[in-house]
Amino acid sequence: MQLRTSIIQLNSQDHLEENLAAADQLLDRAADAGAQFVTLPELWTYLGSYSGYDKAAQTLSGPAVHMLQEKARRHNMIIHGGSFVEPHPHLEGKFYNTSVLINRAGEIAAVYRKIHLFDVDLAGGETHHESDRIVPGDSIVTSDIDGVIFGLTVCYDLRFPELYRSLALQGAQILLVPAAFTLHTGRDHWEVLLRARAIENQCFVVAAAQVGKNPPDRQCFGRAMIVDPWGLVLAQAPDMPTIITADVNLAQIEMVRTQIPSLKHRKPELYKLDL
């Protein structure tokens, strides 16, 4: 089975309506290119200061998800809605970093809430404390759409290989990594980590990205890419908002796993992951 896959790379800002309009246009362009599956980056609806989350937050029945559902139906394609800020149902002033996967009929097939939160103090005084406003999710999520099994993750999750191994063991064939990687971390780690997750799990990795400057003083690395199960980069975005496309041949997964059956050679009884 072959799945024509497109990634939309964005430079989202702190204006919800403008971000929705940009994504709307690029989704149509991806459809014109024959995409059967399209993915958006992390926080594509709003990328700005944490103080703006209250106004920009989207529910699963809100305008952002509704637009994605309408596009999926119109173009008969699967859409992965990157991630957006979703209000927490019980904690006032708190949110989830939420990802949705929508099938060709426009139905929400899966919802994933980012598990690992980006709380770091980087060199040069750059700080990110995602947990100030975001509550972590607690579920590992896969979804089967038309015989293709997707594994859902978001950005900082990429640094936790146990999550990706769990997704692979649950049958995931395409690992999704919508991100807003910082320039500082992305230039050294982004491609290395994506290719590693593909190689060690023998899955496709599809990683949408934010690129360029975002308020208040953030700069995202970009370089969205599609990686095959052998770790080869099938497509990589330049340093601008754009669309990249590649044909994902799912039969390659079994070919790679037959050639190097590392998943069958695991020794889980010896691994002490709860240390």
HELIX and SHEET records of a PDB file:
HELIX    1   1 LEU A   16  ASP A   32  1                                  17    
HELIX    2   2 TYR A   50  GLY A   52  5                                   3    
HELIX    3   3 TYR A   53  ALA A   56  1                                   4    
HELIX    4   4 PRO A   63  HIS A   75  1                                  13    
HELIX    5   5 ALA A  123  GLY A  125  5                                   3    
HELIX    6   6 GLU A  130  ASP A  132  5                                   3    
HELIX    7   7 CYS A  155  ARG A  159  5                                   5    
HELIX    8   8 PRO A  161  LEU A  169  1                                   9    
HELIX    9   9 LEU A  183  ASN A  201  1                                  19    
HELIX   10  10 ALA A  251  GLN A  259  1                                   9    
HELIX   11  11 PRO A  268  LEU A  270  5                                   3    
SHEET    1   A 6 PHE A  84  PRO A  87  0                                        
SHEET    2   A 6 PHE A  95  ILE A 102 -1                                        
SHEET    3   A 6 ILE A  78  HIS A  80 -1                                        
SHEET    4   A 6 PHE A  37  THR A  39  1                                        
SHEET    5   A 6 GLN A   2  GLN A   9  1                                        
SHEET    6   A 6 THR A 242  ASN A 249 -1                                        
SHEET    1   B 3 PHE A  84  PRO A  87  0                                        
SHEET    2   B 3 PHE A  95  ILE A 102 -1                                        
SHEET    3   B 3 ILE A 108  ARG A 113 -1                                        
SHEET    1   C 2 ASP A 119  ASP A 121  0                                        
SHEET    2   C 2 THR A 127  HIS A 129 -1                                        
SHEET    1   D 6 THR A 142  ILE A 145  0                                        
SHEET    2   D 6 VAL A 148  LEU A 152 -1                                        
SHEET    3   D 6 ILE A 174  LEU A 176  1                                        
SHEET    4   D 6 PHE A 204  ALA A 207  1                                        
SHEET    5   D 6 MET A 225  VAL A 227 -1                                        
SHEET    6   D 6 VAL A 233  GLN A 236 -1                                        
SHEET    1   E 2 VAL A 211  ASN A 214  0                                        
SHEET    2   E 2 ARG A 218  PHE A 221 -1                                        
END                                                                             
